[in-house]
Amino acid sequence: MLEIKNIHKTFNLGTINEKKALNGVTLYLDEGDFVTVIGGNGAGKSTTLNAVAGVWPIDSGSIIIDGVDVTGLPEHKRAPYLGRVFQDPMNGTAATMEIQENLALAARRGQRRGLRWGITKAEKARYREVLKSLDLGLEDRMSSKVGLLSGGQRQAVTLLMATLKKPKLLLLDEHTAALDPKTAAKVLELSDKIIAENNLTAMMVTHNMRDAIIHGNRLIMMNEGQIILDIKGDEKKKLSVEDLLQKFEEVSGEEFANDKALLG
């Protein structure tokens, strides 16, 4: 479903602020893979997701989604293949629009738009059902403005919007980092449920080692713009934070120095 082949990205090339962010990243995701991505600050986690999303062009290499080479496509032309949830709950939704209007925008993405805007009874019934599945009571608040929702409720709505049309690939970029622990756990639970029910292929960047171990069927660890660990199957199920730290030290030759990841 996703092929990342030897991609490189350097920011501020030729200046005093030059930073090699990606240094030959290669990764293949099968359909239905749910990969968690962990690493220290500047390891290349979010940079890899941004490369897949087309936020900026890569220097070299290729990115293929479901057999389509999207390497040269700008961000808006990759949108039909992707669903994305950002770290900031304020992103991904239109705050001044109703919950049902936000869902309608997501459902109609990529379609031709005429002068008619009204949401049909059938659409409202569908949105009520998907909102009910969140178990947050939002099905009774469909006409509420999204800007009035809590951070967790807003991320839950964003998750629905990102997956309403079953994207080829779902990108979760530290989407619980701005939430309190209890709310973050609820949003992660919803993420697991939506991904499993729709058999989605997903990549989740997280700063939390425990979350990286618990969720998904594969775990990727990055360091200095490269993938240094790729753990899956029974090996991943048996992992502990201590095991992961030891593996990191064995492969990289250094200690993992990121308190946020260790204490999350």
Secondary structure, 3 states (H helix, E strand, C coil): CEEEEEEEEEECCCCCCCEEEEEEEEEEECCCCEEEEEECCCCCHHHHHHHHHCCCCCCEEEEEECCEECCCCCHHHHHHHEEEECCCCCCCCCCCCEHHHHHHHHHCCCCCCCCCCCCCHHHHHHHHHHHHCCCCCHHHCCCCEHHHCCHHHHHHHHHHHHHCCCCCEEEEECCCCCCCHHHHHHHHHHHHHHHHHCCCCEEEECCCHHHHHHCCCEEEEEECCEEEEEEEHHHHHCCCHHHHHHHHHHHHCCCCCCHHHHHC
